[in-house]
Amino acid sequence: MERRPGEERDCGRIWALSDGRAGNARQAEALAAALSSNTEVLHLEPRAPWRWAAPRRLPGAGQAFGDAYAARLDTAPDIAIGCGRQAALATRLAGRRGARTVQILDPRIDPRHWDLVVVPEHDALRGDNVLVARGSLHPVDDVWLASAREAHPALGALPGPRIAVLLGGDSRHGRFDVAAFNALADRLDAIVAREGGSLLLTGSRRTSPGVRDALRARYAGHAGCVWAEQRDGANPYAGMLGWADRIVCSSDSVNMLSEACATHAPVFVFAPGPLEGAPQRFVDGLFADGRARQFEDAVPAFDVTPLRETARIAAEVRARLGL
């Protein structure tokens, strides 16, 4: 089993800062937890005009996130970790009050404004204080997966192979619409009809209402597990990853692909059309090193090594900051 936060010497008091969006919050909070058990999660509420210019500091930027955050800066943490453009301004403000600062994702200004910047390998930013990770940071490791299985025992009773299906949505890099979902579903149904097993399907924050409706209409009551949105109850996503024998993930989400590839399951990438830019480079890298394969008409077993970068990046942060 892997070392958990708190089993190494804690790095002091840490803020995990984000705008609350799932992808940003998850990365900041995962890295913070890997460094210290004394972590405070802060979801920012940026105010105009500062939110338009973030992470640049306009006059009066100390009020960019309201009186509550401004007051907290009087007792700044040992380390402020942020993810996303708004958090990049918040970490800069904390840095001026004595915190060490770690910013996740390209802040779009000179990285020297932070002690360290963490970017995914498929982004272009490089520099003396830039740490490079494969994909996104997240909490998925063997302990996390075991906890997920314990929390969702019913999924473990489903017939195998259990195929977890992670659905993304439209982005500026590519589309995942109802036609793409139906094409994917046709292939999945053919595999299960031929080989048996169970489908565990989940939408995500970016999954469109049309795809959510199509997912529910096609599979509600006809699959091992279906989750389209919050009104379906608690999201069983963690349990799906924990119990999956295979994982099929749409190509548009670097975050979901990163977490899928942190499991011990073979990962298959469904691409309804070409991607553009950084996500395609990430997918190409997964194919090149054999961690994932293109999804076609089968999901065969193959040997994998889990791709887990959070612990490695945390160790680099410790070393670089002398913690």
C-alpha positions as YAML, in Angstrom:
chain: A
units: angstrom
residues:
- id: 1
  name: MET
  ca: [0.00, 0.00, 0.00]
- id: 2
  name: GLU
  ca: [1.13, 3.54, -0.62]
- id: 3
  name: ARG
  ca: [2.17, 6.05, 2.00]
- id: 4
  name: ARG
  ca: [-0.71, 8.29, 3.02]
- id: 5
  name: PRO
  ca: [-0.68, 11.96, 4.04]
- id: 6
  name: GLY
  ca: [0.53, 12.32, 7.59]
- id: 7
  name: GLU
  ca: [2.79, 9.24, 7.46]
- id: 8
  name: GLU
  ca: [5.66, 11.50, 6.43]
- id: 9
  name: ARG
  ca: [6.50, 14.63, 8.35]
- id: 10
  name: ASP
  ca: [3.81, 17.23, 7.68]
- id: 11
  name: CYS
  ca: [4.84, 20.36, 5.83]
- id: 12
  name: GLY
  ca: [2.96, 22.67, 8.17]
- id: 13
  name: ARG
  ca: [-0.27, 24.53, 7.61]
- id: 14
  name: ILE
  ca: [-1.46, 24.53, 3.99]
- id: 15
  name: TRP
  ca: [-4.25, 26.27, 2.11]
- id: 16
  name: ALA
  ca: [-5.71, 24.50, -0.94]
- id: 17
  name: LEU
  ca: [-7.14, 27.30, -3.07]
- id: 18
  name: SER
  ca: [-9.42, 27.09, -6.10]
- id: 19
  name: ASP
  ca: [-12.50, 28.60, -7.66]
- id: 20
  name: GLY
  ca: [-14.39, 25.49, -6.57]
- id: 21
  name: ARG
  ca: [-14.60, 23.99, -10.04]
- id: 22
  name: ALA
  ca: [-14.17, 20.23, -9.66]
- id: 23
  name: GLY
  ca: [-11.04, 19.85, -11.79]
- id: 24
  name: ASN
  ca: [-9.22, 22.74, -10.13]
- id: 25
  name: ALA
  ca: [-10.31, 21.91, -6.58]
- id: 26
  name: ARG
  ca: [-9.33, 18.25, -6.91]
- id: 27
  name: GLN
  ca: [-5.78, 19.03, -8.02]
- id: 28
  name: ALA
  ca: [-5.06, 21.64, -5.35]
- id: 29
  name: GLU
  ca: [-6.58, 19.52, -2.59]
- id: 30
  name: ALA
  ca: [-4.81, 16.33, -3.68]
- id: 31
  name: LEU
  ca: [-1.38, 17.95, -3.60]
- id: 32
  name: ALA
  ca: [-2.09, 19.68, -0.29]
- id: 33
  name: ALA
  ca: [-3.21, 16.39, 1.29]
- id: 34
  name: ALA
  ca: [-0.05, 14.67, 0.01]
- id: 35
  name: LEU
  ca: [2.04, 17.27, 1.85]
- id: 36
  name: SER
  ca: [0.21, 17.77, 5.13]
- id: 37
  name: SER
  ca: [-2.72, 16.61, 7.25]
- id: 38
  name: ASN
  ca: [-3.13, 20.25, 8.35]
- id: 39
  name: THR
  ca: [-4.89, 21.43, 5.20]
- id: 40
  name: GLU
  ca: [-7.64, 24.01, 4.87]
- id: 41
  name: VAL
  ca: [-9.73, 23.99, 1.69]
- id: 42
  name: LEU
  ca: [-10.78, 27.44, 0.46]
- id: 43
  name: HIS
  ca: [-13.13, 27.91, -2.51]
- id: 44
  name: LEU
  ca: [-12.71, 31.47, -3.71]
- id: 45
  name: GLU
  ca: [-15.41, 33.94, -4.71]
- id: 46
  name: PRO
  ca: [-13.58, 36.41, -6.96]
- id: 47
  name: ARG
  ca: [-14.91, 39.92, -7.34]
- id: 48
  name: ALA
  ca: [-14.81, 42.38, -10.22]
- id: 49
  name: PRO
  ca: [-12.65, 43.98, -11.49]
- id: 50
  name: TRP
  ca: [-9.86, 41.78, -10.11]
- id: 51
  name: ARG
  ca: [-11.30, 38.49, -11.38]
- id: 52
  name: TRP
  ca: [-11.05, 39.77, -14.95]
- id: 53
  name: ALA
  ca: [-7.32, 40.45, -14.64]
- id: 54
  name: ALA
  ca: [-6.28, 37.52, -12.40]
- id: 55
  name: PRO
  ca: [-3.57, 36.55, -11.72]
- id: 56
  name: ARG
  ca: [-2.32, 40.08, -12.42]
- id: 57
  name: ARG
  ca: [-2.53, 42.35, -9.39]
- id: 58
  name: LEU
  ca: [-4.61, 45.44, -9.97]
- id: 59
  name: PRO
  ca: [-4.69, 48.17, -7.31]
- id: 60
  name: GLY
  ca: [-6.68, 47.01, -4.30]
- id: 61
  name: ALA
  ca: [-6.19, 43.32, -5.16]
- id: 62
  name: GLY
  ca: [-6.23, 42.48, -1.46]
- id: 63
  name: GLN
  ca: [-10.02, 42.76, -1.70]
- id: 64
  name: ALA
  ca: [-10.29, 40.55, -4.80]
- id: 65
  name: PHE
  ca: [-11.87, 37.73, -2.80]
- id: 66
  name: GLY
  ca: [-13.76, 39.76, -0.22]
- id: 67
  name: ASP
  ca: [-13.23, 40.72, 3.40]
- id: 68
  name: ALA
  ca: [-13.05, 37.14, 4.68]
- id: 69
  name: TYR
  ca: [-10.06, 36.17, 2.55]
- id: 70
  name: ALA
  ca: [-8.38, 39.53, 3.19]
- id: 71
  name: ALA
  ca: [-8.67, 38.89, 6.94]
- id: 72
  name: ARG
  ca: [-7.27, 35.37, 6.59]
- id: 73
  name: LEU
  ca: [-4.15, 36.78, 4.99]
- id: 74
  name: ASP
  ca: [-3.20, 38.22, 8.40]
- id: 75
  name: THR
  ca: [-2.43, 34.61, 9.41]
- id: 76
  name: ALA
  ca: [-1.15, 33.28, 6.10]
- id: 77
  name: PRO
  ca: [-0.30, 29.55, 5.95]
- id: 78
  name: ASP
  ca: [3.12, 27.98, 5.56]
- id: 79
  name: ILE
  ca: [2.23, 26.97, 2.00]
- id: 80
  name: ALA
  ca: [-0.52, 28.21, -0.33]
- id: 81
  name: ILE
  ca: [-1.37, 25.81, -3.14]
- id: 82
  name: GLY
  ca: [-3.66, 27.04, -5.89]
- id: 83
  name: CYS
  ca: [-5.08, 25.66, -9.11]
- id: 84
  name: GLY
  ca: [-6.58, 27.81, -11.83]
- id: 85
  name: ARG
  ca: [-6.31, 31.46, -12.79]
- id: 86
  name: GLN
  ca: [-8.29, 32.90, -9.87]
- id: 87
  name: ALA
  ca: [-6.33, 30.85, -7.36]
- id: 88
  name: ALA
  ca: [-3.12, 32.12, -8.96]
- id: 89
  name: LEU
  ca: [-3.99, 35.62, -7.74]
- id: 90
  name: ALA
  ca: [-4.91, 34.28, -4.29]
- id: 91
  name: THR
  ca: [-1.60, 32.45, -3.95]
- id: 92
  name: ARG
  ca: [0.28, 35.60, -4.98]
- id: 93
  name: LEU
  ca: [-1.50, 37.53, -2.24]
- id: 94
  name: ALA
  ca: [-0.64, 34.83, 0.31]
- id: 95
  name: GLY
  ca: [2.96, 34.86, -0.89]
- id: 96
  name: ARG
  ca: [3.23, 38.57, -0.11]
- id: 97
  name: ARG
  ca: [2.25, 37.69, 3.48]
- id: 98
  name: GLY
  ca: [5.00, 35.11, 3.86]
- id: 99
  name: ALA
  ca: [3.51, 31.88, 2.53]
- id: 100
  name: ARG
  ca: [5.46, 29.63, 0.20]
- id: 101
  name: THR
  ca: [3.47, 29.36, -3.01]
- id: 102
  name: VAL
  ca: [2.75, 26.49, -5.39]
- id: 103
  name: GLN
  ca: [0.58, 27.18, -8.42]
- id: 104
  name: ILE
  ca: [-0.92, 24.33, -10.47]
- id: 105
  name: LEU
  ca: [-1.54, 24.95, -14.21]
- id: 106
  name: ASP
  ca: [0.03, 27.63, -16.36]
- id: 107
  name: PRO
  ca: [-0.83, 30.99, -14.78]
- id: 108
  name: ARG
  ca: [-0.24, 32.74, -18.14]
- id: 109
  name: ILE
  ca: [2.25, 35.16, -16.64]
- id: 110
  name: ASP
  ca: [5.89, 34.72, -15.59]
- id: 111
  name: PRO
  ca: [6.13, 31.66, -13.29]
- id: 112
  name: ARG
  ca: [8.70, 33.48, -11.14]
- id: 113
  name: HIS
  ca: [5.78, 35.11, -9.31]
- id: 114
  name: TRP
  ca: [5.45, 31.78, -7.43]
- id: 115
  name: ASP
  ca: [7.95, 29.59, -5.64]
- id: 116
  name: LEU
  ca: [6.89, 26.64, -7.80]
- id: 117
  name: VAL
  ca: [4.51, 26.09, -10.70]
- id: 118
  name: VAL
  ca: [3.21, 22.62, -11.60]
- id: 119
  name: VAL
  ca: [2.06, 21.98, -15.17]
- id: 120
  name: PRO
  ca: [1.04, 18.87, -17.10]
- id: 121
  name: GLU
  ca: [3.60, 17.53, -19.53]
- id: 122
  name: HIS
  ca: [1.40, 18.30, -22.53]
- id: 123
  name: ASP
  ca: [1.51, 22.04, -21.74]
- id: 124
  name: ALA
  ca: [4.36, 24.10, -23.13]
- id: 125
  name: LEU
  ca: [5.42, 26.06, -20.03]
- id: 126
  name: ARG
  ca: [8.90, 25.25, -18.73]
- id: 127
  name: GLY
  ca: [11.27, 27.05, -16.36]
- id: 128
  name: ASP
  ca: [13.68, 26.69, -13.46]
- id: 129
  name: ASN
  ca: [10.84, 26.60, -10.93]
- id: 130
  name: VAL
  ca: [8.38, 24.63, -13.09]
- id: 131
  name: LEU
  ca: [7.58, 21.01, -12.16]
- id: 132
  name: VAL
  ca: [6.18, 18.82, -14.92]
- id: 133
  name: ALA
  ca: [3.58, 16.09, -14.29]
- id: 134
  name: ARG
  ca: [2.04, 13.49, -16.56]
- id: 135
  name: GLY
  ca: [-1.59, 14.57, -16.68]
- id: 136
  name: SER
  ca: [-3.54, 15.94, -13.73]
- id: 137
  name: LEU
  ca: [-2.94, 15.60, -9.99]
- id: 138
  name: HIS
  ca: [-5.52, 13.61, -7.99]
- id: 139
  name: PRO
  ca: [-5.86, 11.44, -4.86]
- id: 140
  name: VAL
  ca: [-6.18, 8.04, -6.60]
- id: 141
  name: ASP
  ca: [-3.81, 5.41, -5.19]
- id: 142
  name: ASP
  ca: [-4.19, 1.92, -3.71]
- id: 143
  name: VAL
  ca: [-5.52, 3.17, -0.37]
- id: 144
  name: TRP
  ca: [-8.02, 5.46, -2.09]
- id: 145
  name: LEU
  ca: [-9.19, 2.61, -4.35]
- id: 146
  name: ALA
  ca: [-9.58, 0.24, -1.39]
- id: 147
  name: SER
  ca: [-11.69, 2.84, 0.44]
- id: 148
  name: ALA
  ca: [-13.79, 3.30, -2.69]
- id: 149
  name: ARG
  ca: [-14.46, -0.44, -2.90]
- id: 150
  name: GLU
  ca: [-15.40, -0.57, 0.77]
- id: 151
  name: ALA
  ca: [-17.82, 2.33, 0.29]
- id: 152
  name: HIS
  ca: [-19.53, 0.72, -2.75]
- id: 153
  name: PRO
  ca: [-19.71, -3.04, -2.05]
- id: 154
  name: ALA
  ca: [-22.70, -3.60, -4.34]
- id: 155
  name: LEU
  ca: [-20.60, -2.80, -7.40]
- id: 156
  name: GLY
  ca: [-18.24, -5.63, -6.48]
- id: 157
  name: ALA
  ca: [-21.09, -8.14, -6.68]
- id: 158
  name: LEU
  ca: [-21.83, -7.33, -10.33]
- id: 159
  name: PRO
  ca: [-20.78, -9.85, -12.98]
- id: 160
  name: GLY
  ca: [-17.34, -9.34, -14.44]
- id: 161
  name: PRO
  ca: [-15.67, -8.02, -16.30]
- id: 162
  name: ARG
  ca: [-16.95, -4.75, -14.87]
- id: 163
  name: ILE
  ca: [-16.48, -2.02, -17.49]
- id: 164
  name: ALA
  ca: [-16.48, 1.50, -16.06]
- id: 165
  name: VAL
  ca: [-17.49, 4.06, -18.68]
- id: 166
  name: LEU
  ca: [-16.49, 7.68, -17.98]
- id: 167
  name: LEU
  ca: [-18.29, 10.24, -20.12]
- id: 168
  name: GLY
  ca: [-16.98, 13.75, -20.66]
- id: 169
  name: GLY
  ca: [-18.47, 16.48, -22.81]
- id: 170
  name: ASP
  ca: [-17.83, 19.24, -25.27]
- id: 171
  name: SER
  ca: [-14.74, 21.37, -24.81]
- id: 172
  name: ARG
  ca: [-12.76, 23.82, -26.90]
- id: 173
  name: HIS
  ca: [-10.58, 20.89, -27.95]
- id: 174
  name: GLY
  ca: [-13.30, 18.56, -29.21]
- id: 175
  name: ARG
  ca: [-16.92, 17.42, -29.04]
- id: 176
  name: PHE
  ca: [-18.75, 14.66, -27.22]
- id: 177
  name: ASP
  ca: [-22.41, 14.86, -28.23]
- id: 178
  name: VAL
  ca: [-25.42, 12.53, -28.39]
- id: 179
  name: ALA
  ca: [-24.28, 11.02, -31.68]
- id: 180
  name: ALA
  ca: [-20.89, 10.21, -30.14]
- id: 181
  name: PHE
  ca: [-22.56, 8.69, -27.08]
- id: 182
  name: ASN
  ca: [-24.79, 6.48, -29.21]
- id: 183
  name: ALA
  ca: [-21.82, 5.27, -31.25]
- id: 184
  name: LEU
  ca: [-19.98, 4.41, -28.04]
- id: 185
  name: ALA
  ca: [-23.03, 2.71, -26.53]
- id: 186
  name: ASP
  ca: [-23.56, 0.55, -29.63]
- id: 187
  name: ARG
  ca: [-20.03, -0.81, -29.29]
- id: 188
  name: LEU
  ca: [-20.34, -1.34, -25.55]
- id: 189
  name: ASP
  ca: [-23.61, -3.23, -25.92]
- id: 190
  name: ALA
  ca: [-22.06, -5.48, -28.55]
- id: 191
  name: ILE
  ca: [-19.12, -6.29, -26.25]
- id: 192
  name: VAL
  ca: [-21.37, -7.18, -23.31]
- id: 193
  name: ALA
  ca: [-23.67, -9.26, -25.53]
- id: 194
  name: ARG
  ca: [-20.66, -11.18, -26.81]
- id: 195
  name: GLU
  ca: [-18.52, -11.47, -23.68]
- id: 196
  name: GLY
  ca: [-20.81, -10.83, -20.71]
- id: 197
  name: GLY
  ca: [-19.95, -8.56, -17.83]
- id: 198
  name: SER
  ca: [-21.44, -5.33, -16.51]
- id: 199
  name: LEU
  ca: [-21.48, -1.69, -17.56]
- id: 200
  name: LEU
  ca: [-20.95, 1.04, -14.94]
- id: 201
  name: LEU
  ca: [-21.61, 4.39, -16.58]
- id: 202
  name: THR
  ca: [-21.19, 7.91, -15.23]
- id: 203
  name: GLY
  ca: [-21.44, 11.41, -16.62]
- id: 204
  name: SER
  ca: [-19.31, 14.34, -15.52]
- id: 205
  name: ARG
  ca: [-19.59, 18.06, -14.96]
- id: 206
  name: ARG
  ca: [-19.22, 18.81, -18.68]
- id: 207
  name: THR
  ca: [-21.61, 16.13, -19.93]
- id: 208
  name: SER
  ca: [-24.39, 17.91, -21.82]
- id: 209
  name: PRO
  ca: [-28.07, 17.62, -20.86]
- id: 210
  name: GLY
  ca: [-28.70, 15.81, -24.14]
- id: 211
  name: VAL
  ca: [-26.08, 13.16, -23.40]
- id: 212
  name: ARG
  ca: [-27.33, 12.82, -19.82]
- id: 213
  name: ASP
  ca: [-30.86, 12.19, -21.11]
- id: 214
  name: ALA
  ca: [-29.60, 9.68, -23.67]
- id: 215
  name: LEU
  ca: [-27.56, 7.88, -21.00]
- id: 216
  name: ARG
  ca: [-30.53, 7.59, -18.68]
- id: 217
  name: ALA
  ca: [-32.96, 6.58, -21.43]
- id: 218
  name: ARG
  ca: [-30.72, 3.86, -22.79]
- id: 219
  name: TYR
  ca: [-29.30, 2.33, -19.63]
- id: 220
  name: ALA
  ca: [-31.47, 3.11, -16.60]
- id: 221
  name: GLY
  ca: [-32.50, -0.32, -15.34]
- id: 222
  name: HIS
  ca: [-30.42, -2.02, -18.03]
- id: 223
  name: ALA
  ca: [-26.86, -1.61, -16.71]
- id: 224
  name: GLY
  ca: [-25.01, -2.43, -13.54]
- id: 225
  name: CYS
  ca: [-24.81, 1.20, -12.51]
- id: 226
  name: VAL
  ca: [-25.90, 4.47, -14.16]
- id: 227
  name: TRP
  ca: [-25.28, 7.99, -12.86]
- id: 228
  name: ALA
  ca: [-26.07, 11.01, -15.01]
- id: 229
  name: GLU
  ca: [-26.32, 13.93, -12.56]
- id: 230
  name: GLN
  ca: [-26.89, 14.98, -8.96]
- id: 231
  name: ARG
  ca: [-30.60, 14.10, -8.94]
- id: 232
  name: ASP
  ca: [-29.55, 10.47, -9.38]
- id: 233
  name: GLY
  ca: [-28.10, 10.52, -5.86]
- id: 234
  name: ALA
  ca: [-24.50, 10.29, -4.69]
- id: 235
  name: ASN
  ca: [-22.02, 9.89, -7.51]
- id: 236
  name: PRO
  ca: [-20.56, 6.34, -7.47]
- id: 237
  name: TYR
  ca: [-17.56, 7.40, -9.58]
- id: 238
  name: ALA
  ca: [-15.01, 6.39, -6.94]
- id: 239
  name: GLY
  ca: [-16.60, 2.96, -6.57]
- id: 240
  name: MET
  ca: [-16.57, 2.53, -10.34]
- id: 241
  name: LEU
  ca: [-12.84, 3.16, -10.45]
- id: 242
  name: GLY
  ca: [-12.28, 0.91, -7.44]
- id: 243
  name: TRP
  ca: [-14.17, -2.09, -8.88]
- id: 244
  name: ALA
  ca: [-13.44, -1.65, -12.60]
- id: 245
  name: ASP
  ca: [-11.84, -4.53, -14.49]
- id: 246
  name: ARG
  ca: [-11.68, -2.30, -17.59]
- id: 247
  name: ILE
  ca: [-12.20, 1.44, -18.05]
- id: 248
  name: VAL
  ca: [-13.48, 3.20, -21.16]
- id: 249
  name: CYS
  ca: [-13.09, 6.99, -21.05]
- id: 250
  name: SER
  ca: [-13.96, 9.67, -23.57]
- id: 251
  name: SER
  ca: [-10.88, 11.41, -24.90]
- id: 252
  name: ASP
  ca: [-11.86, 14.97, -23.97]
- id: 253
  name: SER
  ca: [-11.11, 14.85, -20.22]
- id: 254
  name: VAL
  ca: [-7.47, 14.87, -19.11]
- id: 255
  name: ASN
  ca: [-8.62, 14.77, -15.48]
- id: 256
  name: MET
  ca: [-10.73, 11.63, -15.88]
- id: 257
  name: LEU
  ca: [-8.10, 9.92, -18.03]
- id: 258
  name: SER
  ca: [-5.43, 10.71, -15.43]
- id: 259
  name: GLU
  ca: [-7.52, 9.14, -12.66]
- id: 260
  name: ALA
  ca: [-8.47, 6.13, -14.79]
- id: 261
  name: CYS
  ca: [-4.80, 5.53, -15.55]
- id: 262
  name: ALA
  ca: [-3.98, 5.61, -11.82]
- id: 263
  name: THR
  ca: [-5.92, 2.36, -11.32]
- id: 264
  name: HIS
  ca: [-4.76, -1.16, -12.12]
- id: 265
  name: ALA
  ca: [-7.36, -1.53, -14.89]
- id: 266
  name: PRO
  ca: [-6.63, -1.43, -18.64]
- id: 267
  name: VAL
  ca: [-7.85, 1.90, -20.03]
- id: 268
  name: PHE
  ca: [-9.45, 2.39, -23.44]
- id: 269
  name: VAL
  ca: [-9.90, 5.86, -24.93]
- id: 270
  name: PHE
  ca: [-12.97, 6.60, -27.02]
- id: 271
  name: ALA
  ca: [-12.39, 9.43, -29.48]
- id: 272
  name: PRO
  ca: [-15.47, 10.37, -31.55]
- id: 273
  name: GLY
  ca: [-13.37, 12.78, -33.58]
- id: 274
  name: PRO
  ca: [-10.03, 14.55, -33.58]
- id: 275
  name: LEU
  ca: [-8.94, 16.49, -30.54]
- id: 276
  name: GLU
  ca: [-6.93, 19.68, -30.74]
- id: 277
  name: GLY
  ca: [-3.93, 20.82, -28.76]
- id: 278
  name: ALA
  ca: [-2.78, 19.61, -25.36]
- id: 279
  name: PRO
  ca: [-5.38, 16.88, -24.67]
- id: 280
  name: GLN
  ca: [-4.41, 15.07, -27.88]
- id: 281
  name: ARG
  ca: [-0.75, 15.20, -26.89]
- id: 282
  name: PHE
  ca: [-1.65, 13.66, -23.53]
- id: 283
  name: VAL
  ca: [-3.66, 10.87, -25.16]
- id: 284
  name: ASP
  ca: [-0.87, 10.21, -27.66]
- id: 285
  name: GLY
  ca: [1.55, 9.84, -24.75]
- id: 286
  name: LEU
  ca: [-0.69, 7.29, -23.04]
- id: 287
  name: PHE
  ca: [-0.82, 5.27, -26.26]
- id: 288
  name: ALA
  ca: [2.94, 5.54, -26.81]
- id: 289
  name: ASP
  ca: [3.86, 4.14, -23.39]
- id: 290
  name: GLY
  ca: [1.19, 1.46, -23.46]
- id: 291
  name: ARG
  ca: [-0.86, 2.70, -20.51]
- id: 292
  name: ALA
  ca: [-3.98, 3.10, -22.65]
- id: 293
  name: ARG
  ca: [-5.31, 1.88, -25.98]
- id: 294
  name: GLN
  ca: [-7.75, 3.19, -28.53]
- id: 295
  name: PHE
  ca: [-11.27, 1.89, -27.91]
- id: 296
  name: GLU
  ca: [-12.60, -0.02, -30.87]
- id: 297
  name: ASP
  ca: [-14.72, -3.17, -30.64]
- id: 298
  name: ALA
  ca: [-13.18, -5.04, -27.70]
- id: 299
  name: VAL
  ca: [-11.69, -4.44, -24.25]
- id: 300
  name: PRO
  ca: [-9.02, -7.12, -23.84]
- id: 301
  name: ALA
  ca: [-6.96, -7.43, -20.68]
- id: 302
  name: PHE
  ca: [-3.38, -6.18, -20.82]
- id: 303
  name: ASP
  ca: [-0.68, -5.55, -18.25]
- id: 304
  name: VAL
  ca: [-0.53, -2.02, -16.87]
- id: 305
  name: THR
  ca: [1.52, 0.06, -14.48]
- id: 306
  name: PRO
  ca: [-0.61, 2.68, -12.70]
- id: 307
  name: LEU
  ca: [0.27, 6.24, -13.64]
- id: 308
  name: ARG
  ca: [0.46, 8.20, -10.36]
- id: 309
  name: GLU
  ca: [2.11, 11.59, -10.27]
- id: 310
  name: THR
  ca: [0.77, 13.26, -7.13]
- id: 311
  name: ALA
  ca: [3.19, 11.56, -4.72]
- id: 312
  name: ARG
  ca: [6.14, 12.24, -7.02]
- id: 313
  name: ILE
  ca: [5.25, 15.91, -7.40]
- id: 314
  name: ALA
  ca: [4.74, 16.21, -3.62]
- id: 315
  name: ALA
  ca: [8.25, 14.79, -3.09]
- id: 316
  name: GLU
  ca: [9.65, 17.35, -5.55]
- id: 317
  name: VAL
  ca: [7.84, 20.16, -3.76]
- id: 318
  name: ARG
  ca: [9.35, 19.01, -0.46]
- id: 319
  name: ALA
  ca: [12.82, 18.91, -1.95]
- id: 320
  name: ARG
  ca: [12.60, 22.21, -3.83]
- id: 321
  name: LEU
  ca: [11.17, 24.11, -0.83]
- id: 322
  name: GLY
  ca: [13.52, 22.45, 1.63]
- id: 323
  name: LEU
  ca: [10.67, 21.02, 3.68]
...
